[in-house]
Structures are given as structure tokens and as C-alpha cells.
Amino acid sequence: MEDNLKEVFSAGKMYKIKIMQELLEESNIKSFVLNQKGSSFLVGEIQLYVDEKDETKALSIIKDHEM
């Protein structure tokens, strides 16, 4: 994974990731998903990453809309 990517959100459900990803996209912040959820047992988290230059703005957006 790129060194300049920072995790800004994680969830157990993909729909939560997609909602946050859309909110970030509305603010022109590109995000990347890392799905570490095991398909057999559905255990683990899904993480959302952004470029480090967008980290502060992304965290603010997520805080305002966190579920």
C-alpha cells in the first residue's frame, strides 16, 4: 500500500464504507477501500483510506456524518 495513504474510517459493513466514500467524493476527496473481511466467516473490518493531504478534511467530514 502507498506510504502516503491514511486510514480515515473502518466498518464491518460495506454499505457504511460506500456512504462515507460518496460523502468524500462530493468534496473531491478520492478514497480507497481495503476489504479485510474474510468471505467464509464474515469476520474483520473494511477500511477506507485517503491521501495524507486530504486526511484532515476527510476526518472532519466523517465526524460530521458518522453512523
N, C-alpha and C positions, 0 to 999 in steps of 0.2 A: 504494500500500500504506500501511496505517496507520503513523503515526510511532511508535506505542508497541509495535510488534511486533519481536521479536528472533529472528534465526535461531539455532536450537539444534542442528540436525543436518542433514546432507545425505548423499545416497547416489545411486548410479547405478541402483539397483533399487527399484521401488515397494514390494516386499514388506518391505524393511528399514524404509522410512518407515512403513508400516502397523503393524509390530511396535512401533516406538517410539511411534507415535501411541496405540496401545492401552495401553502402559505409562503414558503420561502421563495418559490418560483415567482409569485406575484410581486415580490420585492427584488426580482432579478438576482436571486442567490441560487447558484447551481448546487445541487446536493447529490450525494452518492449513497446508495444503500448497501450495507453488508449484512446479509442474512445468515446468521449462525444457528438458526433454528434447525434442529435435526428433524428430518422428514418422517422418520419412523416413530419417534416418541413425542414430537412437537415440543421439545424442551429447548430452552435457550432464548436469546434475545436477538432482535433485529436492530441494527444501529444505523443512524443517519449521520453522515459526515459532510462538512463543508470545507472550503478552502480557508486557511487560517486568517486571511484578510477579511473574511466575512463572518468570522466566529462571533464577535461581539454583537453585531446586528442580528444574526441568526438566533442567538440565545435570547435576545430581547423579544423577538417575535414569538419564539416558542414559549417563553414565560407568559406572555400575554394571552396565549391560546392553549396552554397545556390542559390536557384532559385528565 
